[in-house]
């Protein structure tokens, strides 16, 4: 039976991966920062703890879903963000190579500056503007350096079983007649279910390397919110505001990429794999969430 070690197993993607593999003959080694029912506590920033667990359990695959994803807090917590987003993947990659495991690492659209005019491919030069993006890019570099067999998947605007933008907006709609949402940041909302399917597809292959992995199509946050409300039958009005206006209302917020549409070029070119359109993926998510 194949063994797969998952870090950040209680996060949105970790949950989606476990559900995606539920019909496979797989033994999961579920890890997170807090020990729980069937969950092993693992601090991925501790190289000794990582090596000990990986050498003891000998997984064939390591899937790293752990990350410091609070973009604003990363600005004030650089060392912590660097340890989780860069040193953690480095440690897991070292352990993967030592034991012969495949390493699957999840990265982000935030590695790009966000001033492009066409979807970013895997061959465009990264230039992150935030601490989150910078530390995630360092994590990618460590994986490339230390993991002999690796997949790096950059995704964007992820939502799933857990705290996310879709749930936040639906929550606001319960007690707000109107909300203000940024309209000049564009990207591709991506379901954790769709990303888990893509990981499941790539994992057994030898098609290693860097992949962009987002749902097809693109939108902006305000239009995305309107689509969420429409599909969920909400009447809350959405005010479209610029990033500058939002920054004036929330001075502590970090800079976000204005344009972060990713082109799933390598998925399309090397295996003719296509992720679902974001509208369709949102339908599936809301049906599961709302019944």
C-alpha positions in Angstrom: 0.0 0.0 0.0 1.3 3.4 -1.0 2.2 5.8 1.9 1.7 9.5 1.4 2.8 12.0 4.0 0.7 15.2 4.0 1.7 18.4 5.9 -1.0 20.9 6.8 -3.5 18.1 6.6 -6.2 20.1 8.3 -6.1 22.9 5.8 -8.3 23.3 2.8 -6.1 21.5 0.4 -5.1 18.8 2.9 -8.7 17.9 3.5 -9.4 17.9 -0.3 -6.4 15.6 -1.0 -7.6 13.1 1.6 -11.1 13.1 0.1 -9.7 12.8 -3.4 -7.7 9.7 -2.6 -10.5 8.0 -0.5 -11.0 5.2 -3.1 -7.3 4.5 -3.5 -5.2 2.0 -1.7 -3.3 4.7 0.3 -2.0 5.0 3.8 -1.9 8.6 4.8 0.5 10.0 7.3 -1.4 13.1 8.3 0.6 15.8 9.9 -0.1 19.4 11.1 1.2 21.8 13.7 -1.3 20.4 16.3 -1.7 16.8 17.1 -5.2 15.4 16.9 -7.3 12.3 16.0 -5.2 10.5 13.5 -2.9 13.6 13.1 0.8 13.6 13.9 2.2 16.9 15.2 5.1 18.0 12.9 7.0 21.3 12.9 8.3 21.4 9.3 10.7 24.1 10.3 12.6 21.6 12.5 14.9 19.6 10.2 15.6 17.0 12.9 11.9 16.4 13.5 11.2 16.2 9.8 14.0 13.7 9.1 13.1 11.6 12.1 9.4 11.2 11.0 10.1 10.7 7.3 12.9 8.1 8.0 10.6 6.3 10.5 7.5 6.2 8.2 9.2 6.0 4.8 6.5 7.5 2.6 6.7 7.2 -1.1 5.2 10.7 -1.5 5.4 13.9 0.5 2.7 16.5 -0.2 3.4 19.9 1.4 0.2 21.8 2.0 1.6 23.7 5.0 2.2 27.5 4.6 2.0 30.8 6.3 -0.7 32.2 4.0 -1.8 35.4 5.9 -0.5 37.9 3.4 -0.8 40.9 5.7 0.8 39.1 8.8 3.7 37.9 6.7 4.8 41.5 6.4 5.1 41.8 10.2 6.3 38.2 10.7 9.1 37.8 8.1 11.1 35.3 10.1 8.1 33.1 10.8 6.9 33.3 7.2 10.4 32.5 5.9 10.7 29.5 8.3 7.3 28.0 7.2 7.3 29.0 3.5 11.0 28.4 2.7 12.8 26.5 5.4 9.9 24.0 5.8 9.9 23.0 2.1 13.7 22.8 2.2 13.6 20.4 5.1 10.9 18.2 3.5 12.9 18.2 0.3 16.0 17.0 2.0 14.1 14.3 3.7 12.4 13.3 0.5 15.7 12.9 -1.3 17.2 11.0 1.6 14.4 8.4 1.6 13.7 8.4 -2.2 10.2 9.9 -1.9 8.6 12.2 -4.4 8.1 15.8 -3.2 4.9 17.7 -4.2 5.0 21.4 -3.1 2.2 23.9 -3.5 3.2 27.5 -4.4 1.4 30.7 -5.4 0.6 33.3 -8.0 2.1 35.8 -5.6 5.6 35.0 -6.8 4.8 37.4 -9.7 4.8 41.2 -9.4 1.3 41.3 -11.0 1.8 44.0 -13.6 1.5 41.7 -16.6 -0.8 42.0 -19.6 -1.1 38.3 -20.4 -1.4 35.1 -18.4 1.9 34.1 -16.7 3.6 30.9 -17.9 6.0 28.8 -15.9 8.8 30.4 -17.9 8.1 34.0 -16.9 10.5 35.5 -14.4 9.1 35.8 -10.8 9.3 39.1 -9.1 7.2 39.1 -5.9 6.2 42.3 -4.2 5.1 41.0 -0.8 6.8 39.0 2.0 4.4 36.2 1.4 5.3 36.0 -2.3 9.1 36.4 -1.6 9.1 33.6 1.0 7.0 31.3 -1.2 9.5 31.8 -4.0 12.4 30.9 -1.8 10.5 27.7 -0.9 10.2 26.9 -4.6 14.0 27.4 -5.0 14.8 25.1 -2.1 12.5 22.4 -3.5 14.3 22.6 -6.9 17.7 22.5 -5.2 17.1 19.7 -2.6 14.3 17.4 -4.0 15.6 15.0 -6.6 12.0 14.2 -7.8 9.7 17.1 -7.4 6.4 18.7 -8.6 5.8 22.3 -7.8 2.3 23.5 -8.4 1.5 27.2 -8.4 -2.1 28.0 -7.7 -4.3 31.0 -6.9 -7.3 32.3 -5.1 -7.8 28.9 -3.4 -11.0 28.0 -1.6 -12.2 24.8 0.0 -13.2 23.2 3.3 -12.1 25.8 5.7 -11.8 29.6 6.1 -11.8 31.2 2.6 -13.0 34.1 0.6 -16.2 32.4 -0.5 -17.3 31.6 3.0 -16.3 35.1 4.2 -18.4 36.8 1.6 -21.4 34.5 2.3 -21.0 35.3 6.0 -21.0 39.0 5.4 -24.1 38.7 3.3 -26.0 37.4 6.3 -25.8 40.7 8.1 -24.8 43.3 5.5 -26.9 44.9 2.8 -23.8 45.8 0.9 -20.1 45.1 0.8 -17.1 46.8 -0.8 -14.7 44.6 -2.8 -11.7 45.3 -4.9 -12.4 45.3 -8.6 -8.9 45.9 -10.2 -7.2 42.7 -9.1 -7.7 39.8 -11.6 -7.0 36.1 -11.2 -8.5 32.7 -11.4 -10.6 31.4 -8.4 -9.5 27.8 -7.8 -11.3 25.1 -6.0 -9.2 23.0 -3.6 -11.1 20.0 -5.0 -9.8 20.8 -8.5 -6.2 21.3 -7.3 -6.4 18.0 -5.4 -7.5 16.2 -8.6 -4.5 17.7 -10.4 -2.1 16.5 -7.7 -3.7 13.1 -7.8 -3.2 13.1 -11.6 0.5 14.1 -11.5 1.6 12.2 -8.4 2.0 8.7 -9.9 3.8 10.0 -13.0 7.5 10.9 -13.6 6.4 14.2 -15.2 8.4 16.3 -12.7 8.8 20.0 -12.7 7.0 23.3 -12.3 3.3 23.6 -13.1 0.7 26.3 -13.0 -2.5 24.8 -11.7 -5.6 27.1 -11.5 -9.1 26.7 -12.7 -9.8 27.9 -16.2 -11.0 31.5 -16.8 -10.5 34.6 -14.8 -12.3 37.4 -13.0 -11.8 40.1 -10.4 -12.7 39.9 -6.7 -15.8 42.1 -7.0 -17.2 40.2 -9.9 -16.3 36.9 -8.2 -18.3 38.1 -5.1 -21.3 39.0 -7.3 -21.2 35.5 -8.8 -21.0 33.9 -5.4 -24.1 35.9 -4.2 -26.0 35.2 -7.4 -25.4 31.4 -7.2 -26.2 31.4 -3.5 -29.4 33.5 -3.9 -28.1 36.4 -1.9 -29.2 40.0 -2.6 -26.3 41.8 -1.0 -25.0 44.7 -3.1 -21.3 44.7 -4.1 -19.5 48.0 -4.3 -16.6 47.9 -6.7 -13.6 49.7 -5.2 -10.0 50.1 -6.4 -6.9 48.7 -4.6 -6.0 52.3 -3.7 -9.4 52.9 -2.1 -9.2 49.6 -0.3 -5.6 50.5 1.0 -6.9 53.8 2.3 -9.6 51.9 4.2 -7.1 49.3 5.4 -3.6 50.9 5.6 -2.0 47.8 7.1 -2.9 45.6 4.1 0.1 44.3 2.0 0.4 44.9 -1.7 -1.4 42.3 -3.9 -0.7 41.4 -7.5 -3.0 43.4 -9.7 -2.8 40.8 -12.5 -2.1 37.2 -11.4 -3.7 35.1 -14.1 -1.7 31.9 -14.6 -1.5 30.0 -17.8 -1.5 26.2 -17.1 0.9 25.9 -20.0 2.9 22.8 -18.8 -0.2 20.9 -17.8 -1.6 21.5 -21.2 1.6 20.9 -23.1 3.0 17.8 -21.3 -0.1 15.8 -20.5 -3.1 17.6 -22.1 -4.7 18.0 -18.7 -7.3 20.7 -18.2 -8.8 21.9 -14.9 -12.4 22.9 -14.6 -13.7 26.3 -15.4 -13.9 28.4 -12.3 -17.7 28.9 -12.7 -18.3 25.2 -12.8 -16.0 24.5 -9.9 -17.8 27.2 -7.8 -21.1 25.5 -8.6 -19.8 22.2 -7.2 -18.4 23.8 -4.1 -21.6 25.8 -3.3 -23.8 22.7 -3.9 -21.7 20.8 -1.4 -21.6 23.8 1.0 -25.2 24.9 0.9 -26.9 21.7 -0.1 
